[in-house]
């Protein structure tokens, strides 16, 4: 599982949920706009300090940031795709089989 991609995706989702521009969000958490942009595009990973500032600013825990619930079906599909991208073929097949059972 690629937790870094998931965290980065959730950081962007958190920004959008609060209707903040990259400039506003980056100012709130004390990083550059370019730094935030690179995090959201999964080019860089946020430091522990950045994650801590995000969590304090939005009154959430790091676990909540990692496990943020998505608001839309598109967000859910994106997060599922992110989670599945790190799976080995055997595990993907098992997940696929489970999905087929659930959809019947």
Residue frames relative to the residue before (quaternion, step in Angstrom):
aa qw qx qy qz dx dy dz
X 1.0000 0.0000 0.0000 0.0000 0.00 0.00 0.00
X 0.2986 -0.7584 0.5557 0.1639 3.58 -0.92 0.90
X 0.1934 -0.8253 0.5249 0.0778 3.53 0.09 1.34
X 0.6103 0.5680 -0.3578 0.4205 3.59 1.03 -0.71
X 0.6528 0.4946 -0.3169 0.4784 3.60 0.92 -0.85
X 0.6478 0.5258 -0.3145 0.4527 3.54 0.99 -0.85
X 0.6505 0.5003 -0.3171 0.4755 3.60 0.92 -0.88
X 0.6633 0.5070 -0.3132 0.4527 3.58 0.87 -0.94
X 0.6490 0.5090 -0.3075 0.4746 3.57 0.99 -0.83
X 0.6742 0.4942 -0.2917 0.4649 3.57 0.99 -0.82
X 0.5829 0.5527 -0.3736 0.4638 3.60 1.14 -0.57
X 0.6606 0.4865 -0.3054 0.4834 3.58 0.92 -0.86
X 0.6449 0.5217 -0.3191 0.4583 3.60 0.96 -0.88
X 0.6309 0.5279 -0.3256 0.4661 3.59 1.03 -0.78
X 0.6397 0.5188 -0.3195 0.4686 3.58 0.97 -0.86
X 0.6950 0.4730 -0.2786 0.4643 3.58 0.85 -0.96
X 0.6080 0.5667 -0.3414 0.4389 3.58 1.07 -0.76
X 0.7326 0.3884 -0.2143 0.5163 3.57 1.09 -0.75
X 0.4249 -0.7453 0.4280 0.2844 3.57 1.34 0.29
X 0.3981 0.7072 -0.4759 0.3390 3.56 0.96 0.96
X 0.4305 -0.6443 0.5558 0.3010 3.54 -1.13 0.63
X 0.6552 -0.4736 0.3790 0.4503 3.57 -1.24 0.18
X 0.6297 0.5450 -0.3332 0.4421 3.58 1.01 -0.79
X 0.6796 0.4853 -0.2905 0.4671 3.59 0.87 -0.95
X 0.6716 0.5048 -0.2955 0.4548 3.57 0.90 -0.96
X 0.6785 0.4944 -0.3005 0.4527 3.57 0.86 -0.97
X 0.6207 0.5347 -0.3388 0.4627 3.58 1.08 -0.70
X 0.6501 0.5334 -0.3103 0.4434 3.59 0.96 -0.89
X 0.7826 0.3357 -0.1784 0.4931 3.58 0.94 -0.87
X 0.5120 -0.7149 0.3751 0.2933 3.57 1.29 0.15
X 0.5847 0.5140 -0.4311 0.4561 3.58 0.91 0.85
X 0.6175 -0.5510 0.3980 0.3959 3.58 -1.23 0.29
X 0.6217 -0.5239 0.4219 0.4012 3.54 -1.26 0.41
X 0.6433 0.5263 -0.3170 0.4567 3.56 0.98 -0.87
X 0.6320 0.5348 -0.3259 0.4565 3.58 1.02 -0.80
X 0.6611 0.4934 -0.2983 0.4802 3.56 0.96 -0.90
X 0.6345 0.5347 -0.3271 0.4522 3.56 0.95 -0.87
X 0.6695 0.4973 -0.2945 0.4666 3.58 0.95 -0.87
X 0.6197 0.5160 -0.3435 0.4813 3.59 1.07 -0.65
X 0.6915 0.4909 -0.2872 0.4453 3.58 0.82 -1.00
X 0.7106 0.4087 -0.2543 0.5131 3.59 1.11 -0.59
X 0.4708 -0.7212 0.3940 0.3208 3.56 1.35 0.29
X 0.3711 0.7163 -0.5019 0.3120 3.57 1.08 0.71
X 0.7794 0.1265 -0.0574 0.6109 3.55 1.14 -0.73
X 0.3846 -0.6915 0.5591 0.2476 3.51 -1.24 0.47
X 0.4775 -0.6595 0.4828 0.3224 3.60 -0.95 0.75
X 0.4792 -0.6447 0.5065 0.3133 3.55 -1.09 0.69
X 0.6536 -0.4847 0.3918 0.4293 3.55 -1.27 0.25
X 0.6259 0.5411 -0.3304 0.4543 3.58 1.05 -0.76
X 0.6502 0.5054 -0.3145 0.4721 3.59 0.97 -0.83
X 0.6388 0.5117 -0.3235 0.4749 3.58 0.94 -0.86
X 0.6422 0.5272 -0.3192 0.4557 3.58 0.98 -0.86
X 0.6679 0.4949 -0.3015 0.4670 3.60 0.94 -0.87
X 0.6173 0.5306 -0.3409 0.4703 3.59 1.03 -0.77
X 0.6870 0.4946 -0.2827 0.4512 3.55 0.85 -1.00
X 0.6603 0.4912 -0.3125 0.4745 3.60 0.94 -0.82
X 0.6550 0.5314 -0.3109 0.4381 3.58 0.93 -0.92
X 0.7949 0.2939 -0.1400 0.5121 3.58 0.89 -0.91
X 0.4242 -0.7547 0.4219 0.2693 3.55 1.34 0.33
X 0.4944 0.5869 -0.4741 0.4316 3.52 0.80 1.15
X 0.4708 -0.6424 0.5148 0.3173 3.56 -1.27 0.28
X 0.6416 -0.4961 0.3882 0.4376 3.60 -1.20 0.27
X 0.6191 0.5394 -0.3477 0.4526 3.60 1.03 -0.70
X 0.6498 0.5047 -0.3188 0.4705 3.58 0.99 -0.80
X 0.6176 0.5321 -0.3434 0.4664 3.59 1.07 -0.71
X 0.6719 0.4933 -0.2913 0.4693 3.56 0.96 -0.85
X 0.7979 0.3132 -0.1296 0.4985 3.56 0.93 -0.93
X 0.1901 0.8215 -0.5181 0.1432 3.58 1.20 0.45
X 0.3883 -0.6971 0.5526 0.2406 3.51 -1.01 0.84
X 0.3894 -0.7170 0.5315 0.2276 3.54 -0.93 0.88
X 0.4428 -0.7200 0.4812 0.2323 3.53 -1.11 0.72
X 0.7907 0.2578 -0.1330 0.5391 3.59 1.08 -0.57
X 0.6411 -0.5094 0.4024 0.4095 3.54 -1.28 0.35
X 0.6244 0.5468 -0.3384 0.4435 3.57 1.02 -0.80
X 0.6473 0.5034 -0.3169 0.4765 3.60 0.99 -0.80
X 0.6398 0.5245 -0.3256 0.4577 3.57 0.98 -0.84
X 0.6601 0.4979 -0.3078 0.4708 3.59 0.90 -0.91
X 0.6392 0.5229 -0.3251 0.4609 3.60 0.97 -0.83
X 0.6796 0.4790 -0.2959 0.4702 3.60 0.90 -0.88
X 0.6191 0.5210 -0.3457 0.4752 3.61 1.02 -0.72
X 0.6442 0.5231 -0.3149 0.4606 3.57 0.94 -0.89
X 0.6414 0.5190 -0.3174 0.4675 3.58 0.97 -0.87
X 0.6720 0.4940 -0.3000 0.4630 3.57 0.90 -0.90
X 0.6996 0.4834 -0.2742 0.4492 3.59 0.92 -0.89
X 0.5799 0.6289 -0.3774 0.3546 3.59 1.08 -0.62
X 0.7121 0.4398 -0.2628 0.4800 3.59 1.16 -0.47
X 0.5283 0.6551 -0.3983 0.3648 3.58 1.27 -0.01
X 0.4713 -0.6398 0.5312 0.2941 3.52 -1.23 0.61
X 0.6913 -0.5146 0.3088 0.4024 3.62 -1.14 0.59
X 0.6484 0.5206 -0.3313 0.4459 3.61 0.91 -0.84
X 0.6659 0.4921 -0.2937 0.4776 3.58 0.95 -0.88
X 0.6204 0.5417 -0.3351 0.4576 3.60 1.03 -0.76
X 0.6419 0.5237 -0.3147 0.4632 3.57 0.98 -0.84
X 0.6448 0.5140 -0.3197 0.4667 3.58 0.99 -0.84
X 0.6568 0.5043 -0.3062 0.4696 3.56 0.94 -0.89
X 0.6290 0.5409 -0.3192 0.4582 3.56 0.98 -0.86
X 0.6585 0.5106 -0.3018 0.4632 3.58 0.92 -0.92
X 0.6386 0.5181 -0.3148 0.4739 3.58 1.02 -0.82
X 0.6443 0.5230 -0.3210 0.4564 3.59 0.93 -0.89
X 0.6383 0.5284 -0.3282 0.4534 3.58 0.94 -0.85
X 0.6522 0.5055 -0.3139 0.4697 3.58 0.96 -0.83
X 0.6796 0.5033 -0.2909 0.4474 3.58 0.92 -0.91
X 0.6985 0.4833 -0.2695 0.4538 3.57 1.08 -0.68
X 0.5592 0.6118 -0.3881 0.4031 3.60 1.23 -0.14
